[in-house]
Amino acid sequence: MINGDSSVRGIFSVLVNLFKYLETVSVLLMISVAAIALNHTIRTGEVSSDIVPLITLYEHDDKRIYPEIYQHEEDVLNETP
């Protein structure tokens, strides 16, 4: 039974290390994509057309989920001093 426990621990250890490497690679990939996008935005002065619909999609979803917060913000913006 001791050999069975050690083999399970060995497999678990290998899986943990594999996921650590996968996490590191995914974080580096995200940082690389963000750096390339930022560099493009700085050089051209325009936001990528792919991200604008995504931002408005989330904003629309937030307005649907939290209508009272957005209504309050619009009321405050429309007030005249």
C-alpha positions as a printed NumPy array, in Angstrom:
array([[  0.   ,   0.   ,   0.   ],
       [  2.922,   2.337,   0.609],
       [  4.038,   2.031,  -3.014],
       [  0.534,   2.942,  -4.182],
       [  0.54 ,   6.11 ,  -2.069],
       [  3.934,   7.186,  -3.353],
       [  2.93 ,   6.683,  -6.987],
       [ -0.206,   8.765,  -6.459],
       [  1.894,  11.474,  -4.82 ],
       [  4.339,  11.289,  -7.726],
       [  1.574,  11.695, -10.302],
       [  0.055,  14.52 ,  -8.257],
       [  3.44 ,  16.232,  -8.049],
       [  3.906,  15.965, -11.814],
       [  0.434,  17.404, -12.434],
       [  1.072,  20.29 , -10.025],
       [  4.323,  21.139, -11.805],
       [  2.639,  20.861, -15.202],
       [ -0.103,  23.291, -14.164],
       [  2.487,  25.703, -12.752],
       [  4.231,  25.746, -16.125],
       [  0.949,  26.132, -17.991],
       [ -0.016,  29.037, -15.728],
       [  3.333,  30.706, -16.306],
       [  3.047,  30.31 , -20.072],
       [ -0.513,  31.66 , -20.129],
       [  0.429,  34.714, -18.04 ],
       [  3.417,  35.42 , -20.29 ],
       [  1.206,  35.078, -23.357],
       [ -1.351,  37.536, -21.956],
       [  1.388,  40.022, -21.066],
       [  2.857,  39.697, -24.563],
       [ -0.492,  40.298, -26.25 ],
       [ -1.169,  43.288, -23.979],
       [  2.263,  44.752, -24.722],
       [  1.76 ,  44.386, -28.467],
       [ -1.712,  45.946, -28.268],
       [ -0.433,  48.821, -26.129],
       [  2.451,  49.436, -28.509],
       [  0.043,  49.519, -31.456],
       [ -2.302,  51.887, -29.619],
       [  0.507,  54.255, -28.685],
       [  1.916,  54.338, -32.213],
       [ -1.387,  54.738, -34.064],
       [ -3.427,  56.575, -31.443],
       [ -6.472,  54.397, -31.977],
       [ -8.014,  51.584, -29.98 ],
       [ -8.305,  48.234, -31.699],
       [-11.704,  47.858, -33.301],
       [-12.048,  44.394, -31.783],
       [-12.093,  45.631, -28.21 ],
       [-14.617,  48.468, -28.535],
       [-17.668,  46.207, -29.082],
       [-16.503,  44.054, -26.177],
       [-16.381,  47.065, -23.839],
       [-19.82 ,  48.262, -24.905],
       [-21.177,  44.737, -24.489],
       [-20.042,  44.645, -20.859],
       [-21.337,  48.166, -20.254],
       [-24.736,  47.215, -21.658],
       [-24.791,  44.103, -19.481],
       [-23.934,  46.185, -16.402],
       [-26.765,  48.591, -17.213],
       [-29.142,  45.654, -17.432],
       [-27.983,  44.127, -14.144],
       [-27.604,  47.361, -12.152],
       [-30.076,  49.837, -13.673],
       [-30.417,  51.969, -10.535],
       [-26.677,  52.708, -10.401],
       [-26.54 ,  53.833, -14.027],
       [-29.747,  55.843, -13.636],
       [-28.216,  57.658, -10.664],
       [-25.041,  58.386, -12.662],
       [-27.095,  59.762, -15.556],
       [-29.158,  61.901, -13.161],
       [-26.005,  63.347, -11.626],
       [-24.494,  64.051, -15.042],
       [-27.65 ,  65.776, -16.259],
       [-27.985,  68.062, -13.228],
       [-27.2  ,  71.688, -13.925],
       [-25.441,  73.708, -11.208]])
